[in-house]
Amino acid sequence: MTAPTPRPGIMDIRPYVGGESAIEGVSRIMKLSSNEGALGPSPKAVAALKAMAGEIHRYPDGGATALRKALAARWGIDAERIVCGAGSDELLGILCRAYAGPGDEVLYSAHGFLMYAIAAKACGATPVTAPETDLHADVDNLLKAVTPKTRIVFLANPNNPTGTYLPAEEVKRLRKGLRDDILLVIDAAYAEFVSKNDYSAGVELVEAGNNTVMCRTFSKIYALGGLRLGWAYCPADIAGVLNRVRNPFNVGSAALEAGLAALEDGPYMELCRSHNDYWLPWMLSEIKGLGLPVTPSVCNFVLIQFPLTEGRNAQAADAFLRAKGIITRAMGGYGLPDWLRITIGSGEENQAVIQALAEFTARWK
Ligand code: PMP
């Protein structure tokens, strides 16, 4: 019997595998594999979630009106040009579906976020990567990789898994160097963690033209990954396109309510930011102190390099940490076989990671 066959390219997609959340036989784990906020969500978001439980028989507001208004007020932007999604993953996928298809190219940096390849292939387009320089996106290389077929450029700023960022001026240079008919998507999932003066999430580029979109998420600093909530800030025409393509009720009411409460709890967000501001440099300096190279991350995770030698490599480090109940993420799937990514956790978790890494590297002496 012949079976239905998917469109060409679909079977080339390597399914996305999220960070693990359990270790068999270990009850107390430290999950530091998915860059989830170290302190968990705002208690006000959790309370809002509980309070709306009696309403889940109702469809959500398909236009996410209250949340878009609150986002507009919080960031000083136009609510009409915000589109919410079931995580920013959904928005990246919708952007590809709307603006690229078979024969088109979708361009991004070599170690860019894995979803870009999935979203490109799922809509029949061809993913193209440009080389990085020292694990930083490289504007010249991206511009060199543009062809007449390029339709979308994805730039994660800062990037996962490298943790590195491009200063606002460089992103502007990228936009200037691209043809006007190429959509630039600035994926700023980790924007709230960045404390560099020369960084911008990209709002001004969205507002300066009709061809740049910024994507944001509630999964990282707001720690609401389980609810799936993201948003895109777009030129008006692009918002109109996304609203045609997205599902009618793409964001559930639980996500809308909890997201709104999280957004309104400014002090808690600041607490999460200060936590990262303290622990990120601490982790970077402790890791360097152990003699391990680490990228200059500005996010809520660190990316550490291990030798390729058996017993000392990133897989061995991952296994060593796992035996202590610490779940991290070896980056082989991102084409970084010698690197391990570890999320910034609570103070206790960060100290446990450094202690374990010290034990791991001490075995080499
Ligand atoms: N962009 C980047 C760079 C990410 O790291 C992630 C999460 N891993 C996402 C987008 C997607 O986030 P979400 O779908 O949870 O909003």
Boltz pocket constraint, residues with backbone or C-beta under 6 A from the ligand:
constraints:
  - pocket:
      binder: B
      contacts: [[A, 34], [A, 86], [A, 87], [A, 88], [A, 89], [A, 90], [A, 113], [A, 156], [A, 158], [A, 159], [A, 160], [A, 187], [A, 189], [A, 216], [A, 217], [A, 218], [A, 219], [A, 225], [A, 228], [A, 229], [A, 230]]
      max_distance: 6.0
